[in-house]
Amino acid sequence: MNGTKIAVVGIGKIARDQHLPVIEASTQFELAAAVSRHGKVDVVENYTDLETMLRERPDIPAVALCTPPSVRYNMAVASIKAGRHVLLEKPPGATLGEVDALAELAGQHNVSLFATWHSRFAPCVEPARQWLAGKTIRHVEIIWKEDVRRWHPGQAWIWEAGGFGVFDPGINALSILTAIVPPVFVTEAVLQVPKNVQMPIAAQLKMRSQAGFDVAADFDWRQEGPQTWDIRIETDAGQLTLTEGGSKMSVVGQGQDGGLEAEYEGIYHRFAELLKSGESDVDPAPLQLVADSFLSGRTVDVEAFHE
C-alpha cells in the first residue's frame, strides 16, 4: 500500500544520504517528484523549479525542503500557499523571523509545518531526557568537533551570509540540549572566522539556565581523524554522557543501550503523525541560541580556509 506522496526539493548531499533512502524504505510516504536545478532522481518525475511542480502536480500533498536555509523561505511560502504540507531540513530558516512567519502562514492555510531537528531522534536522546527528569543539573559541557572537508565537501554556501558556518553541525548539539534540559540562554560567545569567509569555523559558547546550571560548548570544524559529538551533564545523581551525536549514552559510567540509529526514520514517522493530526511542530529554541550567539559574540580572525 502506497503512502502519502511527497516531493523532495534540493537533491544534494543530505537528500541523497538521508531523505531519499528513508522515503524509499517507508510505508508512510511515496516519493512522487524531485525538484533541483542540477540533481535528478531516477524513476520519478524531475523538475528544475518548484513553482512548476506545484502547478503541475496537485496530487502531491507534501514537500520536503532540503535546500540551504538561505533560499528556503520563498519555497516554503509557495508550497504552503499551494496547500502543501512542508517538512524543513534543519536549520528551519535563515532567521527566527522567517520561521515565525512560516508557522503563522501554515496555520492560516491549514497545513502542517514540521521544522525538523534530526539529532533529537538519535536513539539515546529520549532516554537521556527521561533519566534527567527530576534530577538537579549542575553543569553541562558540549564538545562538538568534526571535519568540514569530510562532511561538507565543496559546499561554498555554508561560508556565506546565512550559511551558519560551524553552527550548521553545532545546532545539532543545541537541538539535543534544548530537548533534554530546562531552557538556557547565551551569556558569552567567541566566533572564530577565517579571513576569507563570512561564517565561523569554530565557536565557544557560554550559556546559563534559570534552573541554576551553566553550559559550556566548544564547536570546531577543523578536527581531522576521529570525530567528537559529546554532551556531558553533571547532576546530583552523577554524570550522564551522550556520545556519537546521541547514539550512545552512559549513566554514572555504565553504558546504556539506546537502540538502532534511525534519526531520519524518526523524522518521517513524526511528519506522518503531524499530517494525520493536522498539527505543526515548530520549535525555534536551537535557532534562538545560534542567533543570540551571533548577536552577543566576539569575532576573532583566524587563518584562511581552503578546501
Secondary structure, DSSP 8 states (H G I E B T S, - for coil): ---EEEEEE--SHHIIIIIHHHHHH-SSEEEEEEE-SS---SSSEEES-HHHHHHH-TT--EEEE-S-GGGHHHHHHHHHHTT-EEEE-SS--SSHHHHHHHHHHHHHTT--EEE--GGGGSTTHHHHHHHHTTS-EEEEEEEEE-BHHHHSTT-GGGGSTTS-TTHHHHHHHHHHHHHHSS-EEEEEEEEEEETT-SS-SEEEEEEEETTS-EEEEEEESB--SS-EEEEEEEETTEEEEEEGGGTEEEETTEEE------HHHHHHHHHHHHHHHT--B---HHHHHHHHHHHH-EEEEE-----
